[in-house]
Amino acid sequence: MCSHYLALKERELFERSFGARLATGAFKEDMWPKYEGVFVRRPPEHDAGDEAVPDVEAATGRWGLISALTRTPNTKLSTFNARSETAATSFTFGNAWRRGQHCIIPAEAIFEPDWRSGKAVPTKFTRADGKPIGVAGLWDRWRSPEGEIVESYTMLTINADDHQLFRDYHQAGKEKRMVVILPEGSYNDWLTCGAARTREFLNPYPHDMLAATSM
């Protein structure tokens, strides 16, 4: 489970890696749940027939998904990660899953705690080749009773009990989890595929293509 990551703020690298224009604006680089962050998606208006609508866009939203179906958001609920095994039937994540509202969260690094010493040691995970990480996620759009539009997103997670790297993290006796890191060649397919194909992309990233550094 990831509750901390470094957002990718280098504009040229962002646009080259994810094919979306990074708009000028303030957003945090050191990301924690409920912060405003940037995610990449296929624009909701993509199928409206407007040639001015790009194939992909960088949107800004809350890290911690709020379902479009909710009446009053529970701000204490942890929705920054979504268990892929149950997301489809979850009230919080089910609407985004069924609608195929896939997104990618660009990151320089993600962080997980290393408990092997008996204490939580923050550990930074990056791609071994130094390229940005693209985390698979879901997004949704909630309208408040006053008409305010709130965009939000979550990271999808999978079991990591057998992963040769992530199995060593999190507390002993608890299930090991990891976010879904997408191969860069699958970015477009992930953003454009329907809900029926979602699970095809929920695979562990090869351990030897990641690097872990204790902080």
Number of C-alpha atoms within 10 A of each C-alpha: 23 18 15 17 21 18 23 21 16 10 14 10 13 20 14 10 16 22 17 20 17 20 12 7 7 9 15 15 17 13 18 17 19 17 16 20 24 27 30 26 26 23 16 11 11 14 11 8 8 9 9 7 15 14 17 20 22 23 21 20 21 21 27 24 31 29 25 23 17 13 12 11 15 10 10 6 11 15 22 23 24 25 19 21 14 11 20 18 13 14 14 21 27 18 20 26 23 15 14 20 25 26 29 29 26 25 22 21 23 21 21 23 19 19 15 13 7 9 10 14 17 16 18 20 19 20 20 13 9 12 14 20 25 26 22 26 30 28 31 25 18 20 16 14 9 6 8 9 12 17 21 28 35 28 28 24 25 18 20 20 16 12 16 11 17 21 16 17 24 20 15 12 6 9 13 19 21 25 26 22 24 20 15 13 8 11 21 17 11 24 23 17 15 15 16 11 13 18 10 9 17 18 16 18 17 12 14 10 11 15 16 18 10 12 9
